[in-house]
């Protein structure tokens, strides 16, 4: 009996539990009809224009740390800013428009889940919920608000639900939109739908700004100065409570070029033994274009305005006259802020100089814009701290939060201040006005030159042209024109040409001057815009590229290689002026050689240089033929080389024939000089058929 009673009790208890579970299921589950009725309906039918959005917030959970990340941008007086980043301008306007448009008009494609216990599997858990256990199941929540903080879009976007399958009509055109299916739900609803979206939600600061810090075109850079100094403490008095800083100067490099088509020049380069490393300069120019913003910090203000202008002058305000104590406190705060970030001020209130822990880099462009980058202290911290700041420190210098272990690899990101000024000398050479030519002075009593017709009338008649002028009476000779008048005519003609050139140069100068003034106006406008952008902020810059920017001279200069093998290759040009000429060698008589070139070869190859000239008288003495071994007396009495039967061109080694006028001109028809009896070995004339025949 007891067993039956016990069994019955268990059955009743089980039925009650089943009824409770079933009731709970039906109570928590929306009706099927309502779920399916919403398929094909838009999520937010009243949001039909991206311009309705006045603020955007993205909330997400970091998968690694489990920490909530929230990123917000809002419209402040027509300018989109990032409140979480000290109201830094949200410069990625295209991302704002794209994000707002991507959630406009989206519809519920199909029902993916109806129960809350399916949210984690579909990745649509609310990141703003308090009881998150598994970050992997949390989605990204996007909230758009319109005027008066009215919510126009509030959506949790979960995991991808697969690629969009194109229909037959869409297939030929391809899925150019890049859309995918996502699981999505309204935070006020528990059913999840599959929708088609093209969206890229990010909570990273760098994704919502223009990360390009300088916006410099490398081709426009014409001047670079790298001042590698550092600030060090004076340790000479260790007992002094105030540590004085001094500037330890390192390499200072100055490079310039006329334009992007000209070569770089380095001040102090020894061109005989040194060359520039052009690849290193190219790398440096690329870094100017790639310098990225990792984070920002605002500069402190006093009653709403900055204490320092971009030109590093005190921003004097009327309030300073009535609030001396507040001004002193503000300046003290500014000094502490600068020191914390690796900067300091030197000089007086009239002329201040900003000095940085790690030197300065100046970049000049052909627009007249001069950037000055001051590199401050190293920032060691996580990426999130770089973007939004680190924990506040106590007065004793310790963190207000629990100490964190120092990471093994130190972050080499650094603080940087950017200032911009205008330098007219960086623009292409200023046009120089042309010099107006001066008209020549007309001489006294000037008479113009006679016209051409008058000159023809006064010219001689043909029959008089053969007359001897000496036979004409002196009174009939026409007086010559004054030379001063002729000079004036010449100078006046030259002046007229110069005046025409001057008018053309003057027009060109006026055009170039206007272009130059336009460049100045554009450059000054750009400087004002850049100072407005840079003036409010300290920047945190990635350290990976700073080593390139802070190059030393040894990085930019290489030693020229020594020539291999001594003197350069090629035939040397050597001469031996005192070297005697061996006998029986050809010599040019022009060099003063006492020996004539011997005749060689067949007799018919020898031409007489006087060939074609009338023969000399028969009774004239015959010139002795040259023997192979003439006596010294005969050598002294020999005629110059011009009388030789055959001459040798020393440079070319070719024989010039006397009969050819192009090769050797015939000597003048002179009678041979009488030979001395001492110079002739025999009184008899040479045989007529000998090789040295004179006729």
C-alpha positions in Angstrom: 0.0 0.0 0.0 2.8 2.3 0.9 4.6 1.5 -2.3 1.5 2.4 -4.4 1.1 5.7 -2.4 4.8 6.6 -3.0 4.6 5.8 -6.7 1.4 7.9 -7.0 3.1 10.8 -5.2 6.1 10.7 -7.6 3.8 10.7 -10.6 1.9 13.7 -9.3 5.1 15.6 -8.6 6.5 14.8 -12.1 3.2 16.0 -13.7 3.5 19.2 -11.8 7.1 19.8 -13.0 6.2 19.1 -16.6 3.2 21.5 -16.4 5.5 24.2 -15.0 8.1 23.7 -17.6 5.6 23.6 -20.4 3.9 26.8 -19.1 7.3 28.5 -18.8 8.1 27.5 -22.3 4.9 29.0 -23.7 5.2 32.1 -21.6 8.7 32.9 -22.8 8.1 32.0 -26.4 6.5 34.6 -28.7 3.6 33.4 -30.8 4.5 31.8 -34.1 2.2 34.1 -35.9 3.9 37.2 -34.7 7.4 35.9 -35.4 6.6 35.1 -39.0 4.5 38.1 -39.5 7.6 40.3 -39.0 9.6 38.5 -41.7 10.2 40.9 -44.6 9.5 44.0 -42.4 12.2 46.7 -41.8 13.7 46.9 -38.4 13.5 50.7 -38.2 11.0 52.0 -40.7 11.3 55.6 -39.5 15.1 55.8 -40.2 15.2 56.6 -43.9 18.0 59.2 -44.2 21.6 59.0 -42.9 21.5 62.7 -42.1 19.0 62.0 -39.3 21.9 60.5 -37.2 23.5 63.0 -34.9 25.5 60.5 -32.8 26.7 57.0 -33.3 27.9 54.5 -30.6 29.5 51.1 -31.1 29.7 48.8 -28.1 31.6 45.5 -28.1 33.5 43.2 -25.8 37.2 42.4 -26.4 37.5 38.7 -26.9 40.9 38.4 -25.2 40.4 40.5 -22.1 36.6 40.4 -21.8 36.6 44.1 -21.3 33.7 46.3 -22.6 34.8 48.7 -25.4 32.6 51.7 -26.3 33.3 54.1 -29.1 31.1 57.1 -29.8 31.1 59.9 -32.3 28.7 62.8 -32.2 27.9 66.0 -34.1 29.0 69.1 -32.3 28.0 72.3 -34.1 28.3 70.7 -37.5 31.7 68.9 -36.7 31.8 65.2 -35.9 34.0 64.6 -32.8 35.0 61.6 -30.6 34.0 62.2 -27.0 36.0 59.2 -25.7 39.1 60.6 -27.3 39.0 64.1 -25.8 36.6 65.3 -28.6 39.2 64.7 -31.3 37.7 65.3 -34.8 36.3 62.2 -36.5 38.0 62.8 -39.8 36.8 59.6 -41.4 33.6 61.1 -42.7 33.1 58.4 -45.2 33.0 55.7 -42.5 30.3 57.6 -40.7 28.2 57.9 -43.7 28.8 54.3 -44.7 28.0 52.9 -41.3 24.7 54.9 -41.0 23.6 54.0 -44.5 24.4 50.3 -44.0 21.7 49.9 -41.3 19.2 52.1 -43.0 16.2 50.2 -44.4 17.4 46.7 -43.5 14.6 44.1 -43.3 14.1 40.8 -41.5 15.0 38.3 -44.2 14.1 35.1 -42.3 13.6 33.9 -38.7 16.8 32.3 -37.2 15.8 31.8 -33.6 13.0 32.5 -31.2 14.4 31.8 -27.8 16.8 33.7 -25.6 18.9 30.6 -24.9 19.8 30.7 -28.6 21.4 34.1 -28.4 24.9 32.9 -27.5 25.0 30.4 -30.3 24.0 33.1 -32.8 26.4 35.7 -31.3 23.7 38.2 -30.4 24.2 38.6 -26.7 24.0 42.2 -25.6 27.5 43.6 -24.9 25.9 46.1 -22.4 24.5 43.3 -20.3 25.9 42.7 -16.8 25.9 38.9 -16.8 28.2 38.1 -19.7 30.0 34.8 -19.3 31.2 33.9 -22.8 32.6 36.9 -24.8 32.5 34.7 -27.9 28.7 34.9 -27.9 28.5 38.6 -27.6 27.6 40.8 -30.6 28.3 44.4 -31.5 25.7 46.8 -30.7 25.2 49.9 -32.8 23.1 52.8 -31.6 22.2 55.8 -33.7 20.5 58.8 -32.2 18.8 61.7 -33.9 17.8 65.1 -32.6 17.0 65.4 -28.9 18.7 62.1 -28.3 15.9 60.1 -29.9 17.0 56.6 -30.7 16.5 55.9 -34.5 18.6 52.7 -34.7 19.5 50.2 -32.0 20.7 46.8 -33.3 22.8 43.9 -32.1 24.8 42.3 -35.0 25.9 38.8 -34.3 27.9 36.2 -36.2 28.0 35.8 -40.0 25.2 33.6 -41.3 26.9 32.7 -44.6 27.5 34.3 -48.0 24.7 35.8 -50.0 23.6 33.4 -52.7 22.9 35.2 -56.0 19.8 34.6 -58.0 19.9 33.7 -61.6 19.2 37.3 -62.6 21.9 38.7 -60.3 24.6 36.1 -61.1 25.9 37.7 -64.3 26.6 41.0 -62.5 28.4 39.4 -59.5 28.1 40.3 -55.8 29.9 43.6 -56.2 28.3 45.0 -53.0 30.2 42.6 -50.8 27.1 41.8 -48.7 26.9 38.9 -46.3 24.2 37.4 -44.1 24.4 38.1 -40.4 22.3 37.1 -37.4 20.7 40.3 -36.0 18.2 41.2 -33.3 16.7 44.2 -31.7 17.8 44.5 -28.1 14.1 44.9 -27.0 13.2 41.6 -28.8 14.4 38.0 -28.2 13.8 36.6 -31.6 16.8 36.6 -34.0 16.6 37.2 -37.8 19.0 36.6 -40.6 19.6 39.8 -42.6 21.7 40.9 -45.6 24.3 43.5 -44.5 27.5 45.2 -45.7 29.0 46.7 -42.5 32.3 47.2 -40.8 31.9 48.2 -37.2 35.1 49.2 -35.3 35.8 50.5 -31.9 39.4 51.5 -32.8 40.2 55.1 -32.6 42.5 54.9 -35.6 39.7 53.6 -37.8 37.6 56.7 -37.2 40.2 59.4 -37.9 42.7 60.2 -40.7 45.7 58.4 -39.3 48.1 60.1 -41.7 49.6 62.7 -39.4 51.4 65.1 -41.7 49.6 64.5 -45.1 52.9 65.3 -46.9 53.5 64.5 -50.5 57.1 63.2 -50.6 57.6 64.8 -54.0 57.0 68.2 -52.5 59.7 67.9 -49.9 62.7 70.1 -50.7 64.5 70.6 -47.3 65.1 68.3 -44.3 66.9 69.2 -41.1 67.5 66.5 -38.5 68.7 67.9 -35.1 69.7 64.9 -33.0 70.2 66.6 -29.7 68.9 65.3 -26.3 68.0 66.8 -23.0 70.1 65.7 -20.0 70.2 66.6 -16.4 73.2 68.5 -15.0 74.6 66.1 -12.3 77.3 68.5 -11.2 75.4 69.3 -7.9 73.6 66.2 -6.7 72.4 68.0 -3.6 70.4 70.6 -5.5 66.6 70.1 -5.4 66.2 71.5 -8.9 67.9 69.6 -11.7 69.0 71.9 -14.5 68.7 70.6 -18.0 71.2 71.1 -20.7 71.2 70.3 -24.5 73.6 67.6 -25.5 74.1 68.2 -29.2 74.5 65.2 -31.6 74.5 65.1 -35.4 72.8 68.0 -37.1 72.0 67.1 -40.7 70.8 69.6 -43.3 69.7 68.5 -46.8 68.2 70.4 -49.6 67.2 70.1 -53.3 65.9 72.5 -55.9 63.0 70.2 -56.9 61.9 66.6 -56.9 63.8 66.1 -60.2 67.1 67.4 -58.7 69.6 65.5 -56.6 69.8 66.0 -52.8 72.7 68.1 -51.4 74.0 67.5 -47.9 75.8 70.4 -46.1 79.3 69.4 -45.3 79.5 66.5 -47.7 83.1 65.9 -48.9 82.3 65.1 -52.6 85.8 63.8 -53.3 85.5 60.9 -50.9 81.8 60.7 -49.9 78.4 59.9 -51.5 74.9 60.2 -50.3 72.9 57.1 -49.5 70.0 57.9 -51.8 68.1 54.8 -50.8 68.1 55.9 -47.2 66.7 59.4 -48.2 64.0 57.7 -50.2 63.1 55.6 -47.2 62.9 58.7 -45.0 60.6 60.5 -47.5 58.3 57.4 -47.4 58.2 57.6 -43.6 57.1 61.3 -43.8 54.1 60.0 -45.8 53.4 57.0 -43.5 53.7 58.6 -40.0 50.6 57.3 -38.2 48.7 58.6 -35.2 48.5 55.9 -32.5 46.8 58.2 -29.9 46.2 61.8 -28.9 46.3 63.9 -25.7 44.8 67.4 -25.4 47.0 70.4 -24.4 45.9 72.2 -21.3 44.0 75.4 -21.4 43.5 78.3 -19.2 39.9 79.6 -19.0 39.2 78.1 -22.4 42.2 79.2 -24.4 45.7 77.8 -24.8 48.6 79.4 -22.9 50.9 78.9 -25.9 50.4 79.9 -29.5 51.7 77.6 -32.3 54.6 80.0 -32.5 55.4 79.2 -28.9 54.5 82.6 -27.5 52.4 83.3 -24.4 48.8 83.8 -25.4 48.4 87.0 -23.4 44.7 87.7 -22.5 43.1 90.5 -20.5 42.2 88.0 -17.7 46.0 87.8 -16.9 45.9 91.4 -15.6 43.3 90.5 -12.9 44.2 86.9 -12.1 48.0 86.8 -11.6 47.8 83.9 -9.2 45.7 81.8 -11.5 48.0 82.5 -14.4 51.0 81.4 -12.4 49.3 78.2 -11.5 48.3 77.6 -15.1 52.0 78.1 -16.2 53.1 75.7 -13.5 50.6 73.2 -14.7 51.8 73.7 -18.3 55.4 73.1 -17.3 54.5 69.9 -15.5 52.5 68.7 -18.5 55.4 69.4 -20.9 57.9 67.7 -18.6 55.7 64.6 -18.3 55.6 64.2 -22.1 59.3 64.9 -22.7 59.3 68.6 -23.6 60.5 71.9 -22.0 60.5 75.6 -22.6 63.7 77.7 -22.8 64.1 81.4 -23.4 62.0 84.4 -22.3 58.4 85.3 -22.6 59.2 87.3 -25.7 61.1 84.5 -27.4 60.6 81.0 -26.2 62.2 77.8 -27.6 60.6 74.4 -27.3 63.1 71.7 -26.6 62.4 68.0 -26.7 64.0 65.0 -25.1 64.8 63.4 -28.4 65.5 66.2 -30.8 63.7 67.9 -33.7 63.0 67.2 -37.3 62.2 70.0 -39.8 60.6 69.3 -43.1 60.2 72.0 -45.8 58.0 71.7 -48.9 57.8 73.6 -52.1 54.5 75.1 -50.9 56.4 77.2 -48.3 55.2 74.9 -45.4 57.8 74.2 -42.7 56.9 71.3 -40.4 58.8 71.1 -37.1 58.4 67.7 -35.3 59.6 67.6 -31.7 60.1 64.1 -30.4 59.4 63.7 -26.7 59.4 60.9 -24.2 58.8 57.3 -24.8 55.2 56.1 -24.0 55.1 52.7 -22.5 51.6 51.3 -22.3 49.0 49.2 -23.9 47.2 50.2 -27.1 44.0 51.1 -25.2 46.0 53.3 -22.9 47.7 55.0 -25.8 44.3 55.9 -27.2 42.3 56.8 -24.1 44.9 57.5 -21.5 46.6 55.7 -18.6 45.4 55.5 -15.0 45.9 58.7 -13.0 48.9 58.8 -10.8 48.9 59.6 -7.1 50.9 62.6 -5.8 53.7 60.3 -4.8 54.1 59.2 -8.4 52.4 55.8 -8.0 49.4 54.5 -9.9 46.0 54.9 -8.2 45.3 51.3 -9.3 47.2 48.2 -8.4 50.7 48.0 -9.9 50.9 46.1 -13.2 53.8 44.0 -14.1 56.1 45.7 -16.6 55.8 44.0 -20.0 58.8 42.1 -21.4 58.9 44.1 -24.6 58.8 47.9 -24.1 56.6 49.9 -26.3 58.7 52.5 -28.2 55.9 54.8 -29.2 56.7 58.4 -28.4 55.0 61.7 -27.8 55.4 64.2 -30.6 54.5 67.9 -31.0 53.9 69.2 -34.5 54.2 72.9 -35.3 53.8 74.5 -38.7 55.2 77.8 -40.0 55.4 79.5 -43.4 58.7 80.1 -45.1 58.6 82.0 -48.3 62.2 80.9 -49.3 61.0 77.4 -49.7 58.8 78.3 -52.7 60.5 78.4 -56.1 62.8 81.4 -56.7 61.0 84.7 -56.4 60.7 86.4 -59.8 63.2 89.2 -60.4 62.0 92.3 -62.3 63.7 93.0 -65.6 66.0 96.0 -66.0 64.6 98.6 -68.3 67.2 99.5 -71.0 68.5 103.1 -71.2 68.2 104.9 -74.5 71.5 106.2 -76.0 72.2 109.9 -75.9 72.0 111.6 -79.3 75.2 113.4 -80.2 75.1 117.2 -80.8 74.5 118.1 -84.4 73.3 114.7 -85.3 72.4 114.1 -88.9 70.6 110.9 -89.9 72.2 108.6 -92.3 71.3 109.3 -96.0 68.5 107.2 -97.4 69.4 104.4 -99.7 68.0 106.2 -102.7 70.2 109.3 -102.0 73.2 107.1 -101.7 72.5 105.6 -105.1 72.0 109.0 -106.7 75.3 110.3 -105.3 77.2 107.2 -106.3 79.7 107.2 -109.1 78.5 106.8 -112.7 79.7 103.6 -114.4 82.0 105.5 -116.8 83.5 107.3 -113.8 84.2 104.2 -111.8 87.5 103.5 -113.6 88.8 107.0 -113.0 91.7 107.3 -110.6 90.6 109.2 -107.5 94.0 110.8 -107.3 93.3 112.6 -110.6 90.1 114.2 -109.2 90.4 117.7 -107.7 90.3 117.7 -103.9 87.1 119.8 -103.8 85.1 117.1 -105.5 85.7 114.4 -102.6 82.5 113.9 -100.5 83.1 114.4 -96.8 82.7 111.2 -94.6 79.9 111.0 -92.0 80.8 111.7 -88.3 81.6 108.3 -86.6 79.7 109.4 -83.5 76.5 109.6 -85.6 77.1 106.0 -86.9 77.7 104.7 -83.4 74.5 106.4 -82.2 72.5 104.7 -85.1 74.0 101.3 -84.0 73.2 101.9 -80.3 69.7 103.1 -81.1 68.9 99.9 -83.1 70.2 97.8 -80.3 68.1 99.8 -77.8 65.0 99.2 -79.8 65.6 95.4 -79.7 66.3 95.5 -76.0 63.2 97.6 -75.4 61.1 94.9 -77.1 62.7 92.2 -75.1 62.1 94.3 -71.9 58.4 94.6 -72.7 58.1 90.8 -73.1 60.1 90.2 -69.9 58.0 92.7 -68.0 54.8 90.8 -69.1 56.3 87.5 -68.1 57.5 89.0 -64.7 54.0 90.3 -63.9 52.5 86.8 -64.7 55.2 85.0 -62.6 54.7 87.5 -59.7 51.0 86.8 -59.6 51.6 83.1 -59.6 54.2 83.6 -56.8 51.8 85.6 -54.7 49.1 83.0 -55.2 51.5 80.3 -54.0 52.2 82.5 -50.9 48.5 82.9 -50.2 47.9 79.1 -50.6 50.8 78.3 -48.4 49.7 80.6 -45.6 46.2 79.2 -45.8 47.5 75.7 -45.6 49.7 76.6 -42.6 46.7 78.1 -40.8 44.6 74.9 -41.4 47.4 72.6 -40.3 48.1 74.6 -37.1 44.4 74.4 -36.3 44.6 70.7 -36.7 47.9 70.2 -34.7 47.7 73.1 -32.2 45.4 71.4 -29.7 47.2 68.1 -29.4 50.1 66.0 -28.3 50.4 63.0 -30.5 51.5 59.5 -29.8 53.5 58.2 -32.7 54.5 54.6 -33.5 58.2 54.1 -32.7 58.9 51.7 -35.6 59.6 54.6 -38.0 61.1 57.1 -35.7 64.6 55.5 -36.0 64.5 56.3 -39.7 63.4 59.9 -39.1 66.2 60.4 -36.6 69.0 59.2 -38.9 72.6 60.1 -38.2 75.1 61.3 -40.6 76.7 57.9 -40.8 73.4 56.5 -42.0 73.1 58.9 -44.9 76.7 59.1 -46.1 78.9 56.3 -47.6 82.6 56.4 -48.5 83.5 56.2 -52.1 85.4 53.0 -53.1 89.1 53.5 -53.9 90.0 52.9 -57.5 91.1 49.4 -58.3 94.7 48.9 -59.7 95.9 52.5 -59.1 95.8 54.7 -62.3 92.8 54.3 -64.5 93.0 52.0 -67.5 94.0 53.4 -71.0 97.1 54.2 -73.0 99.3 56.6 -71.0 100.5 59.8 -72.6 104.2 59.6 -71.9 107.1 61.7 -73.4 110.8 61.4 -73.1 112.3 64.7 -74.3 115.9 63.9 -73.5 116.0 60.4 -75.1 118.4 60.3 -78.0 117.1 59.1 -81.4 118.9 55.9 -82.6 120.5 56.1 -86.0 118.7 55.2 -89.2 115.3 56.1 -87.6 112.8 58.4 -89.1 112.7 61.8 -87.6 110.7 64.9 -88.2 112.9 67.7 -89.1 110.6 70.1 -87.4 111.8 68.7 -84.1 115.4 69.6 -84.8 116.7 66.2 -85.9 120.0 66.5 -87.8 119.3 63.5 -89.9 117.1 63.2 -93.0 115.0 60.2 -93.6 116.7 57.6 -95.8 115.1 56.7 -99.1 114.0 53.2 -99.3 112.1 51.1 -101.8 112.1 51.0 -105.6 113.3 54.1 -107.5 110.0 54.7 -109.2 108.3 55.2 -105.9 110.3 58.3 -105.2 108.7 61.5 -106.5 110.6 64.7 -107.0 108.9 67.5 -105.0 109.5 69.9 -107.9 107.9 67.6 -110.5 105.9 69.7 -113.0 108.1 72.7 -112.4 110.4 74.0 -115.2 113.9 72.3 -115.0 116.6 74.5 -113.5 119.5 75.7 -115.8 121.8 72.9 -116.9 124.8 74.7 -115.5 123.3 74.8 -112.1 125.0 72.5 -109.6 123.2 69.3 -109.0 122.1 68.3 -105.6 124.0 65.4 -104.3 121.8 62.3 -103.8 121.5 61.1 -100.2 123.7 58.2 -99.4 122.9 55.6 -96.8 125.9 56.7 -94.8 126.5 60.4 -95.4 129.5 62.2 -94.0 128.9 64.6 -91.1 129.8 67.5 -93.4 127.3 66.4 -95.9 124.6 66.1 -93.2 125.3 69.6 -92.1 124.9 70.9 -95.7 121.7 69.1 -96.4 118.6 71.1 -97.4 115.6 71.3 -95.1 113.1 68.5 -95.0 110.8 70.4 -97.4 113.3 69.7 -100.2 113.4 66.0 -99.4 112.0 63.7 -102.1 109.7 61.9 -99.6 108.3 63.1 -96.3 106.8 61.0 -93.5 103.8 62.1 -91.5 104.9 61.5 -87.9 101.4 61.2 -86.5 100.0 58.9 -89.1 103.0 57.2 -90.5 101.7 57.7 -94.1 103.9 59.0 -96.9 102.8 62.2 -98.6 103.6 62.4 -102.3 104.9 65.7 -103.5 102.9 65.5 -106.7 99.6 65.5 -104.9 98.7 69.1 -103.9 96.3 67.9 -101.3 98.9 65.8 -99.5 102.0 68.1 -99.8 102.2 71.5 -101.5 104.9 71.9 -104.1 107.8 74.1 -102.9 108.3 77.5 -104.6 110.3 77.5 -107.9 113.6 78.7 -106.5 117.0 78.0 -107.8 118.9 75.5 -105.7 121.5 77.0 -103.5 125.1 76.5 -104.5 126.6 73.7 -102.6 129.9 74.2 -100.9 132.8 72.2 -102.3 133.4 70.9 -98.8 130.0 69.4 -98.7 130.5 67.3 -101.9 132.5 64.2 -101.8 133.1 64.3 -105.6 133.0 67.2 -108.1 131.2 65.1 -110.6 127.4 65.4 -110.7 125.4 62.3 -109.8 124.5 59.8 -112.4 121.3 60.8 -114.2 119.7 57.5 -113.6 120.3 57.4 -109.8 117.5 57.2 -107.3 118.1 60.8 -106.1 117.8 62.3 -109.6 116.8 66.0 -109.4 115.2 66.4 -112.8 
